[in-house]
Amino acid sequence: MKTKNNKADAILWKDLKKGDVLALGIIYDTYIDDLFEFGMHYSQDKSYVMDCVHDLFLDLYKYRAKLIDTDNIKNYLFKSLKRKINRKYHSKTVNIPNAAVLNNRNSIPSIEENLILQEHNTEKIQKLKKALVLLTRRQKEGISLRFNENKPYEEIAETLNVSIQTSRTIIYRGIKILRQHLATISLFTGTLFFF
């Protein structure tokens, strides 16, 4: 026999499958903190875990018509997040060191190597500038507060005058836009300035 919570979960899940954004919001607000805490057991990288959590919610809505029925949303989300963290962890890009490190040399890089490195960095900066134009003012401000100033989501929410969940969503959506346009660039290998 189903409990009251199971029935409520089953109804909420069906609403989500029909495309009800409010149902997605209720699920997000209800489980975001539990999911983040759960994800931290599998990875100590806070931003990576939050990326996985937000990817999970984007996928829930994007593929809502294909979701299987459930009467235990929390269990479904936990299993999905664990799979997502493991899958993304194995596909994370590895930064390749410069040629001098690859060749295991203890010498100073040549002029050509320095020029190539400078050209590569200039190209990254140009691509980043082009991608930043696609962000809203709030997304730029949120990303800057989070990554340049290392502010917690609570302070970012206060600065942007939004809820903590909304501040996470703003930042996540901004990062998602940047990732889509900078697929091969490692964005946060140093301090970035967004203004």
C-alpha positions, 0 to 999 in steps of 0.5 A: 500500500502506498503512503501519502508521500508516495502518492504525492510523489507519483502525482508530482512526477506525472505533472513533470512528465506533462511539462509542468514547470512548477512541478519541476520547481517544486522538485528542485526546491525540495531536493536540491540540498539533499542532492548536493550533499549526496553528490559530495560523497562521490566527488569533493569538487563542489562546482562539479557536483553542482554542475551534475545536479543542474545537468540532472534537472535540465535533463529531467525537463528536456527528456520528461516525456521519456521518464519512467514512472516513479512514486519515490522521486528522491530515490530516482534523483539520487540514482540518476545523480550518482550515474551522472557524476560517475559518467561525467567524472570518467569523461572529464577532460584532462589538462595537457601540460606544455611540451617541455613537461611532456618531454620531461625537460628541465630547460627553459621553453624555446621562443617558438614554444612561448609564441605558440603558448601566447597565441593559444592564450590570446585565442582563448581570451578572444573566444571567451570575450565573444561568448561573454556577450551571450550572457545576461548581466545577472549571469556575468555578475553571478559568475564573477561573484562565484569564481572571481570573488569566491562568494558562497551562493548565499551571498550571491543570492543576497547581492542579486536579490534572489533566492539561493536556488535562483542564484545557483540556476543563474550561475549554472545557466551562464556556465552552460552557455559558456561551455556550449561556445567554448567546448574545448577550452578549460575556462577556470584555469586561472582568474577570469574577469567578466567586466 
